[in-house]
Amino acid sequence: MTIFVGLLGLYMILVIIWEGFETVILPRSVTRQLRLTRGYYLTIWSLSAAVARRLPDSRRQLFLSYFGPLSLPLLLVIWAQILILAFAMIQWALPHGLSRVPGMNRFETALYESGVTFFTLGYGDVTPHTRITRFAAVLEAGVGFGFLAVVIGYLPVLYQSFSRRESIISLLDARASSPPSATEMLKRYSEGKNMIALVSLLADWEAWSSELLESHLSYPVLSYYRSQHDRQSWLGALTCVMDTCTLILVGSPGNPEWQHELQWQARMTLAMARHTVIDLAYIFNQQPAPPETDRLPEPDRAKIREVLAAAGLPLNDSLEDDEKLTYLRGLYEPYVNTLGHFLMFTLPPWLPEPGSPDNWQTSAWDRDTRHF
């Protein structure tokens, strides 16, 4: 029995060390099904999502915003507890290896010694007597020290990635409204007679999509992190940019001088953004599925053409162009829809919400500044 407990403790140590390596150090996502971290996140996210669905809309996103920042420290605490328990099982399995503490049985003494050793406290009231127990104590101290070092180094990297992700999302507010809308973005750039500036903007979003893919594959927990501002999300911003690329690729009659260069960049950005959502849907094991309600019904298509034509940017409107619009949407909408459903993000509309100000136009002190 004692041998089995000791071997089980050794197995638990190896599992946690390997889990930590895959989650924190390995620069790619691991998709095998039997993972402690994967099961942990699926379980607590399912519970959190079930609670969130019972909350009113005004409180739901606030509640979910706590999930990402709280889930990671809790995971680290669970890892530490398992390691302490596992080393205690090994020490307990080694007879006459530890001095006894009055009032504690053998396992309680081993558990206490393991906790003190893991956090390198070194009280000295429990000491190992044999070579193997001393080796186990030294090994645990090394594991505990390394564990704390990894945690200290891991959290800043995670929050730096989050900060870089959010900076460009905030810039989308003044360009595409809140929540962002592809129609509003094209309308504002067209009214400003600055369509060529969209080339550099979409190039920035292509690079952002690439960085998003790298960081969220390496650290999938970032996908749960909510944006700092209302009516914004990384998935909503990415969807808006792909919607914008889709409308650009439909094209304008007359072939304006900026159109060829802009359409080429739109293809590159759409390809990179689609790559991102496909891989993230795969990581979370979410099968692509088209939205239950069409995001762009025929009346809205007509309204988009009307709005953009009034802004000096008419869209091609032949049957072939409508088919192209449907085809391009089908390349990414099933993936963003399934991610939005799983992560409880609301996808942005194609048309801006009537009368809705941008986030920058409102505050707790100022009056309406929409005519700035």
C-alpha positions, 0 to 999 in steps of 0.5 A, a space after each residue: 500500500 505504501 509503495 502504491 501511494 509513493 508511486 502515485 505521488 511520483 506520478 502526480 508530480 510528473 503530471 503537474 510538472 509536464 502540465 506546467 511546461 505545456 501551459 507556461 513554457 511550450 510556445 504552442 498550444 497542446 490539443 491532446 484531450 486528456 489534460 488537467 488544465 484543459 479539463 479545469 478550464 472546460 469545467 469552470 468555464 461551463 459553470 461560469 457561463 451557466 451562471 452568466 446566462 442567468 444574469 441580466 445583460 447589464 451585469 453579464 459581461 462584468 461577471 465574465 470579465 472576472 473569469 480570465 484574471 481569476 481562473 489563472 491564479 486559481 489554476 496555479 493554486 491547484 497545481 501547488 496544492 497537488 504538488 504539496 500533496 504528492 510530495 507528502 505521499 512520497 514522504 509518508 511512503 518512506 518509513 521512519 524518514 521524518 521526525 514526528 510532530 507531537 499531536 500529528 500522525 505520520 501523514 499529517 507530519 508529511 503534509 506539513 513538512 511538504 508544505 514548509 519545504 515547497 515554500 522554502 520556509 525551513 522552520 526546522 521542526 520536521 526534518 528528514 532522517 534518511 538519504 532518500 527523504 533528504 533527497 526528496 525534500 531538496 527536490 521539493 524545495 527546488 520544484 517549489 522555488 522553480 514554480 514560484 519563479 515561473 509564476 513571477 515570470 509568466 504573469 507579466 508576459 500574459 498581461 503584456 500580451 493582453 495590453 498589446 491586444 487591447 491597444 489597437 482595439 481602442 483605436 477602432 472606436 473612433 473609426 468604426 463606432 461602438 460596437 464597431 461596424 464595417 459600414 460605419 468604418 467605410 462611411 467615415 473613411 469615404 466621407 473623409 476622402 481618405 480611402 487609401 489610408 485604409 491600406 495601412 490600417 488593414 496592414 496593421 490589423 493583419 499584423 495584429 491578427 498574426 500576433 493575436 494568433 501567436 499569443 492566444 495559441 500559446 496562452 489560450 486563457 487570454 481568449 477569456 479576457 474581456 476588453 476594458 471598455 463596454 461594447 468592445 471585444 477582440 472577437 468583435 473587432 476581428 469580425 468587424 475587420 473581416 466584414 470591412 475586408 468583405 465589403 472592400 472586395 465586393 468593390 465599387 463601380 468605376 474602379 477608383 484609383 485606390 481600389 486595386 491596392 486596397 483590395 489586395 491588402 483586404 485579401 491579405 488581412 482577411 486571410 490572416 484574420 480567418 486563419 486566426 479564428 479557424 485555429 482558435 475554434 480548433 483549440 477550443 474544439 468548437 465546430 464551425 456553425 453558421 449563425 441561427 439568424 442571418 447577420 446580413 439579411 437582404 434589407 440590410 444589404 440594401 441599407 448598406 449600399 444606400 448608406 455607402 452610396 450617400 457617403 460617396 462609396 457605391 458598392 457593386 450590386 450585380 447578382 454576381 457581386 451578391 454571390 461574392 458577398 455571400 461566399 466571402 462571409 461564409 469563409 469566416 462567419 461560421 467560425 466567429 459565430 461558434 467562438 462568440 457562442 462559446 465565449 459569450 461574445 456578441 458579434 458586431 452588426 454590419 450596420 451601426 446602431 442608430 443614435 449610438 455614440 462612440 465610447 470616446 464621445 461619452 463620459 460620466 461628466 461630459 454632455 453628448 459630444 457627438 458633433 465634435 
